[in-house]
């Protein structure tokens, strides 16, 4: 956060230099003149600016409580500084490694299993020649994306119920179970990842289909001339054609490795599955919101956010090195 | 010209079609199952003999759901949050995107940075929670409407769209003495119906499906949206809810089926509009993925 503040402060004069060919003596005067010129734009923008200041920048300032012994009665400024005590308490706690492991593994598994699915799906869709069938499959595959997490988890809970869930009915046919899936830590990641793929593979394929549509048809003709069959064309034309998209999306996903969809975990986990299901986000919610340990929870949240930013910067740097494709 | 397909290619086709049918089945099965359970005769639901198609026919469970005043309160709340929230979202997005799309606006770049930063850094859950309390929004409807009033990502998408509007329209409007606000309202907005449709859809689905802000900021049951009601009934298996719904005599009869009916009631609006609006959603993703 601190780093970013410095960057914006540096950026501003930098951006205004090209405009001032005559080296205006008074920056403030020039600013006032610009404001007068663009007052209508500023008025239009005002609600949005106020929104961002109040609901995004004030909470960033509120992160100070991570370094304080925050007492709501005393306020942010009135509370006592305690340096990194909240952080070290977290690092030393018995939960630290479990939370870190669960957070990383949950998104790593989602990435490993979930990332290739939309790509393979898009490649297969692209091979379908009947337009109606193709359109129908696409439309159906996007549908789960629009179903709320609450309903998806609600369905999971209902379907996996050991009493009357349909999955246990199926297993019963083969003499297995009943298994109480949601109370067994061993099943948590599987359920989280597979339901995530069910919900997002179709929607995720849109961007790859767009990339495939953008490939020059002449490349396919040339490949055919060289005797390439279906697989040859996929390998030598389609895949290289969508590689930049794949890389960009992989970076984006990798950058969000510690940014697990904690809302879904919150709905899906319970004390019986904390062993594999409890992640940093849900821990922050429990300790901060439910137990009112504000300073401590804010510190844990900040730790998570800091890692997110580092990961994103690293991923972007790596990709620029490797492929000259980057986010910025 | 077209050569006959080789055996290998035809096998390939077969595999692809088979996989696609499996994909369709896996995607649709949960929906079909829930529908079947919700409209079957409750006797078969309890006997656990339904696994695909409905057996018998009964809408009794739906009657029970709609007889419940709590469901109505929650449903109306969800409709309110979706309509009011989406209206705020769309207006704010337009207001944010327009000045940023104009090259003549001197602070364009700085404001962009100011907004983009929030996509990467946030205060996180706890400072936000405290802020909502300090502002006096806690346990009011504003706590749902204000904190998520606009999305930075959709501002950028909309800005990109606005930039494609021909410059001479702006110039001639200015010659006629129009101010920036009236240009936005009378010229840019009418030309931006495709993007407004996309924004409305994205925001509305988001609002309809949202549950976390309500979980965080709305302890008062009378203000809670349907999603929180669903959490209590479907996920926490709250028995008091069930007792409210099914009266004593036939509670055991309907208790299972009620859940399935409730799921359908919650997703029906989306299922109903989805086939018609699907292409706009896809269009939205396309616009969003354009790089400047």
Contacts between the chains, C-beta under 8 A, distances in Angstrom:
chain1	res1	chain2	res2	distance
A	1	B	121	5.5
A	4	B	117	5.7
A	4	B	120	7.7
A	4	B	121	5.9
A	8	B	110	7.7
A	8	B	113	5.9
A	8	B	114	7.1
A	8	B	117	7.0
A	11	B	109	7.9
A	11	B	110	7.1
A	11	B	113	6.1
A	12	B	110	5.8
A	15	B	109	5.1
A	15	B	110	6.4
A	19	B	106	7.8
A	34	B	106	4.1
A	34	B	107	7.3
A	37	B	106	7.0
A	38	B	99	7.8
A	38	B	104	7.5
A	38	B	105	5.4
A	38	B	106	5.5
A	38	B	107	7.2
A	40	B	179	5.7
A	40	B	180	3.9
A	40	B	181	6.4
A	41	B	98	7.9
A	41	B	99	3.9
A	41	B	102	6.6
A	41	B	105	4.6
A	41	B	180	6.0
A	42	B	99	7.5
A	42	B	107	7.8
A	43	B	181	7.5
A	44	B	95	5.4
A	44	B	98	6.0
A	44	B	99	5.4
A	44	B	180	6.3
A	44	B	181	6.1
A	44	B	184	6.8
A	45	B	95	6.7
A	45	B	96	6.6
A	45	B	99	4.7
A	45	B	100	7.8
A	45	B	111	6.7
A	47	B	92	6.2
A	47	B	95	5.8
A	48	B	92	5.9
A	48	B	95	5.6
A	48	B	96	3.8
A	48	B	115	7.9
A	48	B	150	6.2
A	48	B	155	7.5
A	49	B	111	7.3
A	49	B	114	7.8
A	51	B	92	6.7
A	51	B	146	7.8
A	51	B	149	5.2
A	51	B	150	6.2
A	52	B	114	6.6
A	52	B	115	6.2
A	52	B	118	6.2
A	54	B	131	7.7
A	54	B	135	7.8
A	55	B	128	7.5
A	55	B	131	7.4
A	55	B	146	7.1
A	55	B	147	5.3
A	55	B	149	7.3
A	56	B	118	4.2
A	56	B	122	6.6
A	56	B	123	7.4
A	57	B	118	7.8
A	58	B	123	7.5
A	58	B	127	7.7
A	58	B	131	5.9
A	59	B	122	6.7
A	59	B	123	2.5
A	59	B	124	7.1
A	59	B	127	3.8
A	59	B	128	4.9
A	59	B	131	5.6
A	60	B	121	6.4
A	60	B	122	7.2
A	60	B	123	4.7
A	60	B	127	7.4
A	61	B	123	7.5
A	61	B	127	7.8
A	62	B	123	5.1
A	62	B	126	7.7
A	62	B	127	3.0
A	62	B	128	7.7
A	62	B	130	6.2
A	62	B	131	6.2
A	63	B	123	5.3
A	63	B	124	7.1
A	63	B	127	5.7
A	65	B	126	7.4
A	65	B	127	7.0
A	65	B	130	7.7
A	72	B	130	7.4
A	121	B	23	7.2
A	124	B	16	5.2
A	124	B	19	6.2
A	124	B	20	6.7
A	125	B	20	7.6
A	127	B	12	7.7
A	127	B	13	7.6
A	127	B	16	5.3
A	128	B	16	6.9
A	128	B	17	7.7
A	128	B	20	6.9
A	133	B	20	7.6
A	136	B	24	7.8
A	137	B	20	5.3
A	137	B	23	6.8
A	137	B	24	6.0
A	139	B	275	6.9
A	139	B	278	5.6
A	140	B	24	5.4
A	140	B	27	5.4
A	140	B	28	6.3
A	141	B	23	6.5
A	141	B	24	7.8
A	141	B	27	5.9
A	142	B	278	6.5
A	142	B	281	7.2
A	142	B	282	7.6
A	143	B	27	6.6
A	143	B	31	7.8
A	143	B	271	8.0
A	143	B	274	6.4
A	144	B	27	6.3
A	146	B	205	5.7
A	146	B	209	7.7
A	146	B	270	5.2
A	146	B	274	6.2
A	146	B	281	7.9
A	147	B	209	7.6
A	147	B	267	5.9
A	147	B	270	7.0
A	148	B	208	7.1
A	148	B	209	3.3
A	148	B	210	7.8
A	148	B	211	7.1
A	148	B	227	6.3
A	148	B	266	7.4
A	148	B	267	7.6
A	149	B	209	6.9
A	149	B	211	7.1
A	150	B	209	7.4
A	150	B	211	5.1
A	150	B	227	4.7
A	150	B	230	4.9
A	150	B	231	5.8
A	150	B	234	7.4
A	150	B	235	7.4
A	150	B	266	7.8
A	151	B	230	6.7
A	151	B	234	7.8
A	151	B	263	5.8
A	151	B	266	5.7
A	151	B	267	5.6
A	153	B	234	7.7
A	153	B	235	5.9
A	154	B	230	5.7
A	154	B	231	7.8
A	154	B	234	3.3
A	154	B	235	5.8
A	154	B	259	7.6
A	154	B	263	6.1
A	155	B	30	5.5
A	155	B	34	6.8
A	155	B	234	8.0
A	155	B	263	6.6
A	157	B	234	6.0
A	157	B	235	5.3
A	157	B	237	7.6
A	158	B	234	6.4
A	158	B	259	5.7
A	158	B	260	7.4
A	158	B	263	7.7
A	159	B	30	7.2
A	159	B	33	7.8
A	164	B	48	5.6
A	164	B	256	5.8
A	166	B	33	6.0
A	166	B	51	6.1
A	169	B	48	5.5
A	169	B	51	6.4
A	170	B	51	7.3
A	198	B	26	7.1
A	198	B	27	7.1
A	202	B	27	7.2
A	203	B	285	7.9
A	206	B	282	5.9
A	206	B	285	5.1
A	206	B	286	7.7
A	207	B	285	6.7
A	207	B	289	5.5
A	210	B	285	7.9
A	210	B	286	5.9
A	210	B	289	6.7
A	229	B	6	7.5
A	229	B	8	7.3
A	229	B	9	6.6
A	230	B	9	5.9
A	230	B	12	5.7
A	231	B	12	7.7
A	263	B	211	7.4
A	263	B	212	5.0
A	266	B	212	7.7
A	267	B	231	6.9
A	267	B	235	5.8
A	281	B	125	7.7
A	284	B	124	7.2
A	284	B	125	5.5
A	284	B	126	6.8
A	285	B	125	6.4
A	288	B	125	6.3
A	288	B	126	4.3
A	288	B	129	6.9
A	289	B	125	7.1
A	289	B	126	7.5
A	289	B	129	5.8
A	289	B	216	6.5
A	294	B	126	5.4
A	294	B	130	6.4
A	297	B	125	7.4
A	297	B	126	4.8
A	298	B	124	6.7
A	298	B	126	4.1
A	298	B	127	6.1
A	301	B	124	3.6
A	301	B	125	5.7
A	301	B	126	5.9
A	302	B	124	6.5
A	304	B	124	7.7
A	305	B	121	6.9
A	305	B	122	6.8
A	305	B	124	5.9
A	308	B	120	8.0
A	309	B	120	6.0
A	309	B	121	6.9
A	312	B	120	6.9
